[in-house]
Amino acid sequence: MSSLWMWIAVLSGVALLFLLTPLLRSNKKAEQTSSDIQQDNVIIFRERLAELDAEKTQGTLDEESYVALKAELEKSLLQDVEGKQTLNYKASPVSVSQALTIFSMGLVLVIASVIVYLDLGRSDDYADYLALKTQSEQSQQANNGQDKAPDFAKAIKMLEEKLAENPADFEKSILLANSYMAVGNYPKVVDVYARLAENLGVKHKDYARVKGSYAQALFQAQGEKFTDDVNVAIEQALAADAQESTALILKGIQAYMQAQYTDAIGYWQKAKVKAGQMQSERFIMPAIAEAQAKAGMGASKEKGDGVKAEVIVQLSLAPELAGRVKPEHTVFVFARTAGGRMPLAIERIQVKDLPKRIVLDESKAAMPTATIASVDSVDIIARVSLAGTAKPQAGDLFVEQKSVLVKAGKELSLVINQVQE
């Protein structure tokens, strides 16, 4: 850190130099002669021009400013010679008390900057960042099959110390909970989420998500059993947000364990709306397929003619609209009853995934009792949601194709090129 403080000192000195030099420069007093006022002005002109040249040579005056000031000076002299006006130039040297005042202000500025740095940009926070970065890299190496294991113990100790100083830090609380989860310390995860939910309060936008994670941790801490405490936490999360994905996944697991496969599929389909893509691909979709198999539905029912009911969409975004959205904005792709509002299949991706080939079939059913195989044609809607919700809102981007045959066996090319009014 010594090099950091050295550079702080150097840059602070340079800043003070630029601040004080123009203010402390004493202007030479022009000689006054009683014989010829115009001659006096010429003398003043030459002195001022010499000062400009000196400032330019010293680098305190750039070329553009030099040219502008010189032109103004010449214009003033010409006006005086022609009798249009008299140039009145008076030096105003800075007194010792004024110089001390200016220097004190500069010193206060430097000290204040250091205080702000120590409070907001402290070196120990940077060390924390490096430790977390190392942990993340080591975790990635472990996932890739490399030998070096992540040092979660170090990260946990560091985060515990930080949260002892500031228990309300949301981001560090989530990091600590994830670290506990990684080492299988579920009771500690429960404690972190319980404290965080209490700090946030029911009306906070993140309360439902935190409560859902709390319910999951409680479920695992109690041997993957749906106790009364777990069920209460699930209902509290869904009361705050009926689409909270973790709580819905737990509801689906509970229904599946009770052999209520149709209900399980319904919960998991609903969970896809707000679930992350990885969570959807690695758990929700396989779980739905398993429940469908258990229920005897099958993932690929066919109509009597043997053609699978599905719509394949090649989806892209119009280049002229790319500037309106961010890579992480959500894209909903629906198949719904022709001329109706009932969704029969839904896929959720992000703008960064486009262009993408999407298959809408029975495995993407929004409800197990209403699938794409139950109709002959559907309306296809692809929508970029700026708010992350399936409900259309002004500013969303979309494309719609009506009356698409579900057994056509052809790929449909769609370009999102319209703006929701």
C-alpha positions in Angstrom: 0.0 0.0 0.0 3.0 2.3 0.3 3.1 2.9 -3.4 -0.6 3.9 -3.3 0.0 6.5 -0.6 3.0 7.8 -2.5 0.9 8.3 -5.6 -1.8 10.0 -3.5 0.8 12.4 -2.2 2.2 13.1 -5.6 -1.1 13.7 -7.3 -2.4 15.8 -4.4 0.7 18.0 -4.7 0.2 18.4 -8.5 -3.5 19.3 -7.8 -2.5 21.9 -5.3 0.1 23.3 -7.7 -2.5 23.8 -10.4 -4.9 25.3 -7.9 -2.6 27.8 -6.3 -0.3 28.9 -9.1 -2.8 31.1 -11.0 -4.0 32.6 -7.7 -0.6 33.4 -6.2 0.9 34.9 -9.3 1.6 38.6 -8.8 1.0 40.8 -11.7 3.6 43.3 -12.6 2.6 46.9 -12.0 2.7 48.9 -15.2 4.8 52.0 -15.2 2.7 55.2 -15.6 4.0 58.1 -17.6 2.4 61.5 -17.7 3.5 62.3 -21.2 1.6 59.9 -23.4 -1.3 57.6 -22.4 -1.1 55.7 -25.6 2.5 54.9 -24.9 1.6 53.6 -21.5 -0.9 51.3 -23.1 1.7 50.0 -25.5 4.0 49.3 -22.6 1.2 47.4 -20.8 0.4 45.6 -23.9 3.9 44.4 -24.3 4.2 43.3 -20.7 0.9 41.4 -20.8 2.0 39.8 -24.1 5.2 38.7 -22.5 3.3 37.2 -19.6 1.1 35.2 -22.0 4.2 34.0 -23.8 5.7 33.0 -20.5 2.6 31.1 -19.4 2.5 29.3 -22.7 6.2 28.4 -22.4 5.6 27.1 -18.8 2.7 25.0 -20.0 0.1 26.7 -17.8 -1.7 28.1 -20.8 -2.7 26.0 -23.8 -2.4 27.0 -27.4 -6.1 27.7 -27.9 -6.4 30.0 -24.8 -3.2 31.8 -25.7 -4.4 32.6 -29.2 -7.7 33.9 -27.9 -6.2 36.0 -25.2 -3.6 37.5 -27.6 -6.2 38.4 -30.1 -8.3 40.1 -27.4 -5.2 42.0 -26.2 -4.4 43.2 -29.8 -8.0 44.3 -30.3 -7.9 46.4 -27.1 -4.7 48.1 -28.1 -6.0 48.9 -31.6 -9.2 50.4 -30.1 -7.0 52.6 -27.8 -4.8 53.8 -30.6 -7.9 54.8 -32.6 -9.3 56.7 -29.6 -12.2 54.3 -29.2 -11.4 53.4 -25.6 -8.6 53.5 -23.0 -7.1 50.3 -21.6 -7.1 50.3 -17.9 -5.0 47.5 -16.5 -4.4 47.3 -12.8 -2.4 44.6 -11.0 -4.0 42.9 -8.0 -1.3 41.1 -6.0 -2.4 38.5 -3.5 -1.6 39.3 0.2 0.2 36.9 2.6 -3.1 36.4 4.5 -4.9 35.6 1.3 -2.2 33.2 0.3 -2.4 31.4 3.6 -6.2 31.2 3.3 -5.9 29.7 -0.2 -3.3 27.2 1.0 -5.4 26.2 4.0 -8.4 25.5 1.7 -6.3 23.3 -0.5 -4.9 21.4 2.4 -8.5 20.9 3.8 -9.5 19.5 0.3 -6.7 17.0 0.4 -7.4 15.9 4.0 -11.2 15.6 3.2 -10.3 13.4 0.1 -8.2 11.1 2.3 -11.0 10.8 4.9 -13.5 9.9 2.2 -11.1 7.4 0.8 -10.5 5.8 4.2 -14.3 5.6 4.7 -15.6 4.5 1.3 -12.6 3.0 -0.5 -10.6 1.4 2.2 -7.8 -1.0 1.4 -9.3 -3.8 3.5 -12.4 -3.7 1.4 -10.2 -4.2 -1.7 -8.6 -7.1 0.1 -12.0 -8.6 0.7 -12.8 -8.3 -3.0 -9.6 -10.1 -3.8 -10.4 -12.9 -1.4 -13.8 -13.3 -2.8 -12.4 -13.2 -6.3 -9.9 -15.9 -5.4 -12.7 -18.0 -3.9 -14.8 -17.7 -7.0 -11.8 -18.7 -9.3 -11.0 -21.6 -7.1 -14.7 -22.7 -7.1 -14.6 -22.5 -10.9 -11.5 -24.6 -11.0 -13.1 -27.2 -8.8 -16.2 -27.3 -11.1 -13.8 -27.9 -14.0 -12.2 -30.9 -12.4 -9.0 -29.2 -11.3 -7.4 -30.2 -8.0 -7.4 -26.9 -6.1 -10.4 -26.7 -3.8 -12.1 -23.3 -2.9 -11.2 -22.0 0.5 -14.7 -21.3 1.8 -13.5 -21.2 5.4 -11.5 -18.1 4.7 -14.3 -16.4 2.9 -16.8 -17.3 5.7 -14.5 -15.9 8.4 -14.0 -12.7 6.4 -17.7 -12.2 5.8 -18.7 -12.9 9.4 -16.3 -10.2 10.5 -17.7 -7.7 8.0 -21.3 -8.5 9.0 -20.5 -8.1 12.6 -19.7 -4.5 11.8 -22.7 -4.0 9.5 -25.4 -6.7 10.0 -27.7 -4.9 7.5 -25.3 -5.4 4.5 -27.6 -7.2 2.0 -25.0 -8.3 -0.5 -22.5 -9.7 2.1 -25.4 -11.5 3.8 -26.3 -13.3 0.6 -22.6 -14.1 0.0 -22.3 -15.5 3.5 -25.4 -17.7 3.1 -24.1 -19.0 -0.2 -20.8 -19.8 1.4 -22.5 -21.7 4.3 -24.6 -23.5 1.7 -21.5 -24.6 -0.2 -20.1 -26.3 2.9 -23.4 -27.8 3.9 -23.9 -25.8 7.0 -27.7 -25.4 6.6 -28.5 -24.2 10.2 -26.2 -21.2 9.6 -27.9 -20.6 6.2 -31.2 -20.5 8.1 -29.9 -18.0 10.6 -28.6 -15.7 7.9 -31.8 -15.7 5.9 -34.0 -15.3 9.0 -32.1 -12.3 10.2 -32.1 -10.8 6.7 -35.8 -11.3 6.2 -36.5 -9.6 9.6 -34.3 -6.7 8.6 -35.9 -6.2 5.3 -39.6 -6.4 6.3 -42.6 -7.8 4.5 -42.9 -4.8 2.2 -39.4 -4.8 0.8 -39.0 -5.9 -2.8 -36.5 -8.6 -1.9 -38.5 -10.0 1.0 -40.2 -12.8 -1.0 -36.9 -14.0 -2.5 -35.2 -14.0 0.9 -38.1 -15.8 2.5 -38.1 -18.5 -0.2 -34.4 -19.1 0.3 -35.1 -19.3 4.0 -37.7 -21.9 3.4 -35.3 -23.9 1.2 -32.5 -23.8 3.8 -35.0 -24.8 6.6 -36.2 -27.7 4.5 -32.6 -28.9 4.0 -31.6 -28.3 7.6 -34.5 -30.4 8.9 -33.5 -33.4 6.8 -35.6 -32.5 3.7 -38.8 -32.7 5.6 -41.8 -30.4 5.1 -42.3 -29.4 8.7 -44.8 -26.8 9.9 -42.0 -24.2 10.0 -41.1 -24.9 6.4 -44.7 -24.8 5.2 -45.3 -21.5 7.0 -42.1 -20.0 5.4 -43.3 -21.1 1.9 -46.7 -19.5 2.3 -45.1 -16.3 3.6 -42.9 -16.1 0.5 -45.9 -16.7 -1.8 -48.0 -14.2 0.0 -45.4 -11.6 -0.8 -45.0 -12.8 -4.4 -47.1 -15.5 -5.9 -44.5 -16.2 -8.5 -41.5 -16.6 -6.2 -39.6 -19.4 -7.8 -37.9 -21.1 -4.9 -41.2 -21.4 -2.9 -43.0 -22.7 -5.9 -40.3 -25.3 -6.5 -40.7 -26.5 -2.9 -44.5 -26.7 -3.3 -43.9 -28.8 -6.4 -41.5 -31.1 -4.5 -44.0 -31.5 -1.7 -46.8 -32.4 -4.2 -44.4 -34.9 -6.0 -43.5 -36.6 -2.7 -47.3 -37.1 -2.1 -47.7 -38.5 -5.6 -49.7 -35.5 -6.7 -47.9 -35.3 -10.0 -50.3 -33.0 -11.8 -50.1 -30.4 -9.0 -46.3 -30.7 -9.0 -46.1 -30.0 -12.7 -48.3 -27.0 -12.2 -46.1 -25.5 -9.5 -42.9 -26.1 -11.5 -44.4 -24.6 -14.6 -45.3 -21.5 -12.7 -41.9 -21.4 -11.1 -40.3 -21.1 -14.6 -41.6 -17.5 -14.9 -39.0 -16.1 -12.5 -36.5 -18.9 -12.2 -33.1 -18.4 -13.6 -32.2 -20.2 -16.9 -29.7 -22.6 -15.2 -32.2 -23.4 -12.5 -34.9 -24.1 -15.1 -32.6 -26.2 -17.3 -31.0 -28.2 -14.5 -33.9 -28.9 -12.2 -37.3 -27.6 -13.3 -37.5 -29.1 -16.8 -36.1 -32.5 -15.8 -38.5 -32.5 -12.8 -41.5 -31.8 -15.0 -40.5 -34.6 -17.4 -40.1 -37.0 -14.5 -43.5 -36.0 -13.1 -45.1 -36.4 -16.5 -43.7 -39.8 -16.8 -45.0 -40.7 -13.4 -48.4 -39.4 -14.3 -48.4 -41.4 -17.6 -48.5 -38.2 -19.6 -45.4 -38.7 -21.7 -43.4 -35.8 -22.9 -44.2 -36.2 -26.6 -47.9 -37.1 -27.1 -48.8 -37.3 -30.7 -52.1 -36.8 -32.6 -53.7 -39.6 -34.4 -51.7 -39.0 -37.6 -48.4 -39.6 -35.7 -47.1 -36.0 -36.1 -45.7 -34.5 -32.9 -47.5 -31.3 -31.7 -44.9 -28.6 -31.5 -43.9 -25.2 -32.9 -40.2 -24.5 -33.7 -39.3 -20.8 -33.7 -36.1 -19.2 -34.9 -36.2 -16.0 -32.9 -34.1 -12.9 -33.3 -34.1 -9.2 -32.4 -34.2 -6.4 -35.0 -30.9 -4.6 -35.0 -32.5 -1.2 -34.9 -34.1 -2.0 -31.6 -31.0 -3.5 -29.9 -30.2 -0.2 -28.3 -33.5 -0.2 -26.4 -32.7 -3.3 -24.3 -30.0 -4.8 -22.1 -28.5 -8.3 -22.4 -30.1 -9.4 -19.1 -33.7 -8.3 -20.1 -36.1 -11.2 -20.1 -37.7 -12.6 -23.3 -41.0 -14.5 -23.0 -42.1 -16.8 -25.9 -45.7 -17.9 -25.7 -47.9 -20.3 -27.6 -51.5 -19.6 -26.7 -54.9 -20.7 -28.1 -55.7 -19.0 -31.4 -57.6 -15.8 -30.7 -57.6 -16.5 -27.0 -55.5 -15.7 -23.9 -54.8 -19.2 -22.5 -51.1 -19.9 -22.6 -50.4 -23.5 -23.8 -46.6 -23.4 -23.8 -44.0 -20.9 -22.6 -40.2 -20.5 -22.8 -38.2 -17.9 -20.9 -34.7 -16.7 -22.1 -32.7 -13.5 -22.1 -31.9 -10.9 -24.8 -28.2 -12.1 -24.7 -29.4 -15.6 -25.8 -30.8 -14.2 -29.1 -30.8 -15.3 -31.9 -32.1 -18.7 -30.6 -34.0 -21.8 -31.8 -36.9 -22.4 -29.5 -39.1 -25.5 -29.4 -42.6 -25.0 -27.9 -44.1 -28.4 -27.1 -45.9 -30.3 -24.3 -42.8 -30.2 -22.1 -43.2 -26.4 -22.0 -46.8 -26.5 -21.0 -48.0 -23.7 -18.7 -50.6 -25.9 -17.2 -50.6 -29.8 -17.3 -54.3 -29.8 -18.3 -53.9 -27.5 -21.3 -51.1 -28.3 -23.7 -50.2 -27.4 -27.2 -51.3 -30.9 -28.3 -54.9 -30.1 -27.4 -55.4 -27.6 -30.3 -54.7 -27.5 -34.1 -53.3 -24.0 -34.2 -51.8 -21.4 -31.9 -50.8 -17.7 -31.7 -47.1 -17.2 -31.1 -45.9 -14.1 -29.2 -42.3 -13.2 -28.3 -41.9 -10.3 -25.9 -38.9 -8.6 -24.4 -40.1 -7.5 -21.0 -38.2 -4.4 -19.6 -39.8 -5.1 -16.2 -39.2 -8.8 -16.1 -42.9 -9.7 -16.0 -45.1 -11.6 -18.5 -47.7 -8.9 -18.5 -47.3 -6.5 -21.5 -46.2 -3.0 -20.5 -45.4 0.2 -22.5 -41.9 0.1 -24.0 -41.7 -3.7 -24.3 -40.6 -5.1 -27.6 -42.6 -7.8 -29.3 -43.5 -9.8 -32.3 -46.7 -11.9 -32.9 -47.7 -14.5 -35.4 -51.2 -15.7 -35.4 -52.8 -19.1 -36.4 -49.7 -21.2 -36.6 -50.3 -24.9 -37.2 -48.9 -27.1 -34.4 -48.3 -30.0 -36.8 -46.8 -28.1 -39.7 -43.3 -29.6 -39.2 -41.7 -26.3 -40.3 -39.6 -23.8 -38.5 -41.1 -20.4 -38.0 -38.7 -17.4 -38.3 -39.7 -14.4 -36.1 -38.0 -11.1 -35.6 -38.8 -8.9 -32.6 -39.4 -5.6 -34.3 -42.4 -3.8 -32.6 -42.6 -1.6 -29.6 -45.5 -1.9 -27.2 -47.5 1.4 -27.0 
